[in-house]
Amino acid sequence: MSSTDAGARERHWEKTRNLNTLVMILWVIFAIIIPWMAGPLNSITFLGFPLGYYMCVQGSLIAFVAIIWIQNFRQDQIDDEFGVDE
Amino acid sequence: MAVEQAKSGRFIDNLGKVYALYTLGFLAFFALMAILERMGMGAQAIGIGFLLFTIGIYAVIGWLSRTAEVDAYYVAGREVPALYNGMATAADWMSGASFVALAGGVYFGGYPYLGFIVGWTGGYVLVNSLLAPYLRKFGCYTVPDFIGTRYGGNTARLCAVIVLVVASFTYVTAQIDATGTIAAQTLGIPFELGVWLGLTGIFICSMLGGMRGVTWTQVAQYIVLIIAYLVPIIWMSNKQGFGIIPHFSYGDAIGRIAELEAMYGLAPAAEAIPGVSVLTTPQNEPTGKGWAMVSLAICMMAGTASLPHILMRYFTTPSVRSARRSVGWSLTFIFLLYFSAPALATLTKLQLLDPNLATSIIGKSFEEVANLEWIKHWSSVGMLAVADQNGDGILQLNEFFMRPDIVVLATPEIAGLPYVISGLVAAGGLAAAMSTADGLLLAIANALSHDLYYKIIDPKADTARRLIVARILLLFIGAAGAVVASLKLTGILGAVAWAFDFACSGLFFPLVLGVWWKRANTAGAIAGMIGGFVAGSWYLYMVYNGLMEPWWGIDHLRFGIIGMPVSLVCMVVVSLLTPAPSKEIQDMVDEVRIPSGKPILASHH
């Protein structure tokens, strides 16, 4: 499949967009909702930490690193599938 | 030229070996200094040794990376492997604010300041999914280059240059300030002299080699700064019994600090001392402060995705895929420092507060504390103060004043670690501040020389002339930054937060919608940049000068929350009211969205 094929491009972009939407949802959860909820989450203990505090200083950060690597892995698969990798 | 290329090719092939040797060399130097300290070498001499050794290495790298080619000067020849670009980005990213001031912010600011931790890491998710790969495909030299080509016309380009210069210049003054503070501290020279000395070091890295020189020095600086940040934490953790790696085991310390805070009481000082503050915010008390934390985090995240000195690092990788991969590496390397900063703040606070530890000072007799070596040292430079304000002869929590910026620098002394650790931390702080200042100065000078001079003023200029203009601008902007820095207008963390707010107010939506919304057009982008930037700046001016009550608790650190929605609304409304962009532009956006094929802008454009 050549990268100039309009239909293939359309589908490639659709998959890319869906992947991005998923990433944005995860981002909102870990970057906004969970830090905002730190108060209530603090009543739970995790590894000896109050959970809300733990998420703000480590948990969400670990999630960000994982999200980026997994997204890139998946995006590479999508690019390969449509033959638009370099 | 052929010879030079062959040489740089060999260097690229041997990166692993070169930097492994360099790391070993640095560790050997550290060991040598530790031995010399045992043998009686003075603190001052150790500090000077660390600074001269590291700056000397950066200077050698800067000299070896000198270049006369446009591609090498602006984008390091687009040949930086993902892993090393990740390290360079991490150093570029972690500024004096991250290294020196962040832990202090967490120490004094409590929960809302964790917004810096979440914001300065979460922003990379936005960079990775919304911008970096697409901007790399575009093949631009600078961020305004993208705006100028995507939206067309010199007005859009000029607006982007203005926002970029304001944001980056605000940021760079804070970095030069940090460089000066550290140099002055360590070498025992006046602050103003320290500022100019630091600036000289910064020029050595960036003048000759442009982006290529900055890239390879930043990798070296990352190695120094991460060693310098982790060694004291691990050392301290072992002394306090939190295990070799404290990060997963300091949970109990959080609870202990809450107990101690309740025991001593978090009262404001009876009599404030200017420039230093007492602890009044609890470490972990999030109730009702969710908005304060999240609004700060949002500004920092959107700012991350709009700051040109970061985005332009992803122009230096060989391919779109490697640009994405290097975002992954960047955040991995940044994460190492950011998940350590709260641990450092917590352990340091425990050192000072917990009466069961030998290092504690709160609740001890005033006489005894005032005579401690580190208290005398930092008091003498006005960064710390103890005052027995209630006259009971005992140091209370609200009688211990400290400048938040010194928490990291003073920690080794507080914990009673050997001075060689302080020297190491000073070298790390200097590396962090210098590497960021390099990246920022280059972003400003490149935008002015490439976008303003070459693209707008004199499109016929030849390569030699362009590169001379770029270097002269670099000198002038650096000097201007040093002059402003020596005025000491705000603290380090405050100035850095402003830079992020400026950047996200003016650039976030024009950049993101440029890739993700084909209908976005020139008029919309200009309206978005001007509207957001003006609204944000106006709000900052009004709130900072007390001319107006902040809305919904949005203080001067968070004015991006005002600028960004204005920018979005202006951009969407104006775009929809004016004709859609031409077929050509729309095809260009389609082309940007796939990794394969030629970059939009040819090399040497």
Interface residues (C-beta under 8 A of the other chain):
Chain A: S3 R9 H12 W13 T16 N20 V23 M24 L26 W27 F30 A31 I32 P35 W36 M37 A38 G39 N42 T45 F46 L47 G48 F49 P50 G52 Y53 Y54 C56 V57 Q58 S60 L61 I62 F64 V65 I67 I68 W69 Q71 N72 Q75 D76 D79 F82 G83 V84 D85 E86
Chain B: Y111 L114 G115 I117 V118 G119 T121 G122 Y124 V125 L126 N128 S129 L130 P133 H247 F248 S249 Y250 G251 D252 I254 G255 N284 P286 T287 G288 G290 W291 M293 V294 A297 I298 M301 S319 V320 R321 R324 R325 V327 G328 L331 T332 F335 Y338 F339 P342 A343 D590 R593 I594 P595 S596 G597
